[in-house]
Amino acid sequence: MSKSESVDVIIIGAGIAGSTCAIQLAGQGHRTLLLDRQEFPRHKTCGEFMSPETKEMLEYLDIQLLDQEKKPSTMDHARIIMPQGGEIEAPLSGFAYGISRYELDQILHQKALDAGTEIVTKANIMSIEQLEDRSYEVEVKQGNERIRYRAKAVIGAHGSKKLRGMSSAADLRDQTVYVGVKSHFSGIEIPARVELYFCEGGYVGISPIEEGTVNVAALLTLDTVQGSGKSVTNIMQAASKTNVRLAARLAEGSPVEGTQVSIAPLHLSNVPEPWSQYPHIGDAMLVIPPLCGDGMSIALRSSLLCARWTDKYLQGDIEHADWQSNYTLEASREFTQLLRRARRIQKLAFAKTNRFYPGLARMFPGLAAYVVKATRLSEINAAR
């Protein structure tokens, strides 16, 4: 059985980037369809750390996290713990939020629904075709039903994995294969800070979220986790064997059942990819090293940029070619330097000489603060 429907814009992927883009476009009066292949809410592999720069973007969307029923935690500094026990501590540029994706996605989805967005989950994208008039036809399978949607615009917010039939140039992503894992823990008392533990093959971040729980998320190279077991708990235990302070920290608490998730293979971006057949936002555009703690900020900022140019296109103020060139130019300008700095710090983090960093930080007190600031987006003028 099949049917056809028409909308103004289809956003593929209902995570942070897709949801916030839908909030804006539906709020501007465009018939907006938000698709995702999975159900919500659900736990996702994520550091669940919202840097201070996200506050302005959330306020632009009229979202006040501290007014929610389940209030997020706040953090004002970062601590980096090396395998040999040394540490670096640095203040954040403001208060960061700690909130689970389970809660945040619900908040964003309700805001999108209130704006007039139609949300369809358990929707598998079978094909995306661009027609001669530059409109798009998207075929979706939902259960036994196939639906053909016609839209003037399509936006990709489908994360780092490509959709069926889509491909990118090989040099856009790093060849190193990573595994990402996440679990919530109860029983770990943590002050208002994010903790980053370096270990063999990667790092593990611990940060407070809502209701007294903490999020433990790790990025590790595939070759270092092979043989450690397939479960999230086994992988984290194996990583902690190369950082005794991490092992002691995890031993303070216990995993919260049902919160364990993983993602693999994961490749970090070499350069942003703002456009293929349609614009990309969030992880579909850029996978930044998680130690930089700005993935959710990038998701929000890219959705703001894309929504602004997509609105102009849907309003008829610019042509399709201008939509593509203007968004590509602005996104590249916004994120390329940030990614270069993040990749540089990622290489330092994985260098064999990282045991010297605590001493360097003591010699040059501004170093740790620079590392924190260098991987942050600058503040925006939301009205521009």
C-alpha positions in Angstrom: 0.0 0.0 0.0 1.3 3.5 -0.8 0.2 7.1 -0.8 1.5 10.5 -1.6 1.7 13.7 0.5 3.2 17.2 -0.1 4.9 19.4 2.5 7.3 22.4 2.3 10.3 20.9 3.9 11.4 17.4 5.1 14.0 17.1 7.8 15.6 13.6 8.1 16.7 12.9 11.6 14.9 14.0 14.8 17.9 14.6 17.1 19.0 18.0 18.3 19.9 19.5 14.9 16.8 18.2 13.2 14.4 19.1 16.0 15.7 22.6 16.4 15.6 23.2 12.6 12.0 22.0 12.6 11.1 24.4 15.5 12.4 27.3 13.5 10.9 26.5 10.1 7.5 25.4 11.4 7.4 28.5 13.5 8.0 30.6 10.3 4.8 29.0 8.8 6.4 26.3 6.6 4.7 22.9 6.5 7.5 20.9 8.2 7.9 17.1 8.4 10.4 15.6 10.8 11.4 12.0 10.0 13.4 9.5 12.1 13.9 5.7 11.6 13.7 5.1 15.4 11.3 5.9 18.2 11.7 8.6 20.8 12.5 9.2 23.6 15.6 6.9 23.7 19.1 6.9 25.1 21.8 7.9 22.6 25.6 7.8 22.6 26.4 11.3 23.6 28.5 13.2 26.2 25.3 15.0 27.2 27.3 18.2 27.9 26.0 21.5 26.6 28.7 24.1 26.6 28.1 27.6 27.8 27.7 28.8 24.2 24.4 26.8 23.8 22.6 29.1 26.3 22.1 31.9 23.8 21.0 29.5 21.1 18.4 27.8 23.4 17.1 31.2 24.5 16.7 32.2 20.8 14.4 29.1 20.5 12.6 30.2 23.7 13.8 27.1 25.6 14.8 27.6 29.2 16.4 24.3 30.5 16.4 25.5 34.1 12.6 25.9 34.0 12.0 22.3 33.1 10.4 19.8 35.5 13.6 17.7 35.5 16.3 20.4 35.9 19.7 19.8 34.3 22.9 20.1 36.3 25.3 23.0 35.8 29.1 22.9 35.5 31.6 25.8 35.7 35.0 24.1 35.2 36.7 21.1 33.6 39.3 18.7 35.0 41.5 16.5 32.8 43.1 13.4 34.5 46.0 11.7 32.9 46.8 8.0 33.0 49.8 8.7 35.3 47.5 10.6 37.7 48.4 14.1 36.9 45.6 16.6 36.2 44.8 19.9 34.5 42.0 22.1 35.7 40.4 25.0 33.8 37.4 27.2 34.2 34.7 27.2 31.6 33.7 30.4 29.9 30.3 30.3 31.7 27.9 27.7 33.1 27.5 24.5 31.1 24.4 22.3 31.3 24.4 18.5 31.9 21.2 17.0 30.5 20.4 13.5 29.1 19.4 13.1 25.5 16.4 11.2 26.7 15.1 14.4 28.4 16.4 16.9 25.9 14.9 15.2 22.9 11.5 15.2 24.6 11.8 18.9 25.3 12.7 19.7 21.7 10.1 17.4 20.2 7.3 19.0 22.2 8.5 22.5 21.1 8.5 21.3 17.5 5.0 19.9 17.8 3.8 23.1 19.4 5.3 25.0 16.4 3.3 22.9 14.0 5.8 20.2 13.0 4.6 16.8 12.0 6.9 14.1 13.5 6.9 10.6 12.0 9.1 8.0 13.6 10.0 4.4 12.6 10.3 5.8 9.1 12.9 4.2 6.9 14.1 6.4 4.0 14.1 4.3 0.9 15.1 6.9 -1.6 15.6 10.7 -2.2 15.3 12.0 -5.7 15.7 15.6 -6.9 13.3 16.4 -9.7 13.8 18.6 -12.7 12.1 21.6 -11.0 14.6 21.2 -8.1 12.0 19.9 -5.7 12.5 16.6 -3.9 10.7 13.3 -3.7 11.3 11.2 -0.6 10.1 7.6 -0.4 9.5 6.4 3.1 8.6 2.9 4.4 6.7 2.7 7.6 5.7 -0.8 8.5 4.0 -2.2 5.5 3.1 1.2 4.1 5.1 3.2 1.6 4.6 6.9 1.4 6.0 9.3 -1.3 6.5 12.8 0.1 7.0 15.8 -2.2 8.9 18.8 -0.8 10.5 21.9 -2.0 13.4 21.4 0.5 15.1 18.4 2.2 17.5 18.8 5.1 19.8 16.0 6.3 20.1 15.7 10.1 20.6 11.9 10.0 23.9 11.8 12.0 27.2 10.5 10.8 25.8 7.4 8.9 24.9 7.9 5.3 21.4 7.2 4.0 20.8 4.4 1.6 22.3 5.2 -1.8 24.3 8.2 -0.5 28.0 8.5 -0.5 30.7 11.1 0.2 34.3 11.6 -0.8 36.7 9.3 1.1 38.9 12.2 2.3 36.0 13.9 4.2 36.4 11.6 7.2 39.5 10.3 9.1 40.4 6.7 8.5 40.8 5.8 12.1 37.9 3.8 13.4 36.5 4.7 16.8 33.9 3.2 19.1 31.6 5.4 21.2 29.9 4.1 24.3 27.7 5.7 27.0 26.1 4.7 30.3 24.4 6.6 33.1 25.7 5.8 36.6 24.1 6.4 40.0 26.1 6.7 43.2 29.0 8.9 41.8 29.1 12.2 43.6 30.6 14.9 41.4 30.8 18.7 41.9 29.9 21.2 39.2 32.5 20.1 36.7 33.1 17.8 33.7 35.9 15.3 34.2 37.9 13.9 31.3 40.0 10.8 31.8 42.7 9.9 29.3 43.4 6.2 28.8 44.9 3.9 26.2 43.3 4.5 22.9 41.0 7.4 23.9 39.3 9.1 26.7 36.3 8.9 29.0 34.1 11.8 30.1 32.1 12.0 33.3 29.6 14.8 33.9 26.5 15.3 36.1 23.1 15.2 34.5 19.6 15.4 36.0 18.3 13.8 39.2 21.7 13.0 40.8 22.9 10.7 38.0 26.1 11.1 35.9 26.8 10.4 32.3 29.8 8.4 31.5 30.8 8.5 27.8 33.9 7.2 26.0 35.6 7.5 22.6 38.1 4.7 22.0 39.9 3.4 19.0 38.5 0.1 17.7 41.8 -1.7 18.0 42.1 -1.0 21.7 38.6 -2.3 22.6 38.8 -5.5 20.5 39.0 -8.5 22.9 37.5 -6.6 25.8 34.0 -7.9 25.3 31.0 -6.5 23.5 29.0 -4.9 26.3 29.3 -1.2 27.2 30.2 -2.2 30.8 33.1 -4.5 29.6 34.5 -1.8 27.3 34.5 0.8 30.0 36.1 -1.6 32.5 38.8 -2.4 30.0 39.5 1.4 29.4 39.7 2.0 33.1 42.6 -0.5 33.5 44.9 2.2 32.0 43.8 5.0 34.3 43.6 4.0 38.0 41.7 7.2 38.9 39.0 6.4 36.3 38.7 2.9 37.7 38.3 4.3 41.2 35.7 6.8 40.0 33.6 4.2 38.3 33.8 1.9 41.3 32.0 4.5 43.3 28.7 3.9 41.5 26.8 1.5 39.5 25.4 1.6 35.9 21.7 2.5 35.5 20.0 -0.3 33.7 18.8 0.5 30.2 21.0 3.5 29.6 23.9 1.6 27.9 24.3 2.4 24.2 27.1 2.3 21.7 28.0 3.4 18.2 30.5 2.0 15.7 32.2 2.4 13.4 32.7 6.1 14.0 35.0 8.3 11.9 35.9 11.9 12.8 35.6 14.6 10.1 38.6 16.1 8.3 36.5 18.9 6.9 32.8 20.0 7.2 30.3 18.6 4.6 27.5 21.2 4.5 25.9 19.9 1.3 25.5 16.9 -0.9 22.2 16.6 -2.7 20.7 18.7 0.1 22.0 20.6 3.1 23.5 18.8 6.1 23.3 19.9 9.8 24.7 18.4 13.0 26.7 15.2 12.8 25.7 14.8 9.2 27.7 17.9 8.5 30.6 17.6 11.0 31.7 14.9 13.5 34.0 16.7 15.9 36.2 15.0 18.5 34.0 14.5 21.6 36.7 15.7 24.0 35.9 19.2 22.7 32.5 19.0 24.3 30.8 21.1 21.6 28.9 18.6 19.6 25.5 19.7 20.8 26.5 23.4 20.3 27.4 22.6 16.7 24.1 20.9 16.2 22.2 24.0 17.4 24.3 26.5 15.5 24.2 24.6 12.2 20.4 24.3 12.5 20.2 28.1 13.0 22.3 28.8 10.0 20.5 26.3 7.8 17.0 27.3 8.9 17.7 30.9 8.0 18.8 30.2 4.5 16.1 27.5 4.0 13.4 30.1 5.0 14.7 32.5 2.4 14.6 29.8 -0.2 11.1 28.6 0.8 9.9 32.2 0.8 11.1 32.6 -2.8 13.7 35.3 -1.9 16.6 33.2 -3.3 17.0 30.5 -5.9 18.1 26.9 -5.2 21.7 27.6 -6.3 21.9 30.6 -3.9 20.4 28.4 -1.0 23.2 25.9 -1.6 26.1 28.4 -2.1 25.2 30.7 0.8 24.6 27.9 3.3 27.8 26.1 2.2 29.9 29.2 2.4 28.6 30.3 5.8 28.8 26.8 7.4 32.3 26.2 6.1 33.4 29.6 7.4 31.8 28.9 10.8 33.1 25.4 11.4 36.3 24.8 9.5 38.6 26.7 11.9 36.9 25.1 14.9 37.4 21.7 13.4 41.1 22.3 12.7 41.7 23.4 16.3 39.8 20.4 17.6 41.7 18.0 15.4 45.0 19.5 16.6 44.0 19.0 20.2 42.8 15.5 19.5 46.2 14.6 18.1 47.9 16.0 21.2 45.6 14.0 23.4 46.5 10.8 21.6 50.3 11.6 21.5 52.6 9.5 23.6 54.0 12.6 25.2 50.7 13.6 26.9 52.1 12.6 30.3 54.0 15.9 30.1 50.8 18.1 29.8 50.2 18.6 33.5 53.7 20.0 33.9 53.2 22.3 30.9 49.9 23.5 32.3 51.6 24.5 35.6 54.4 26.3 33.7 51.8 28.1 31.5 48.6 28.6 33.5 46.8 29.8 30.4 47.3 26.6 28.5 44.4 24.6 30.0 42.0 27.6 29.6 43.1 27.9 26.0 42.4 24.3 25.3 38.8 24.8 26.7 38.3 28.1 24.8 39.9 27.0 21.5 37.3 24.3 21.0 34.3 26.5 21.5 32.1 28.4 19.1 32.1 32.1 19.5 29.0 33.8 20.7 26.4 34.6 18.0 24.1 37.5 17.3 20.9 35.5 16.9 19.1 38.4 15.3 21.5 38.6 12.3 
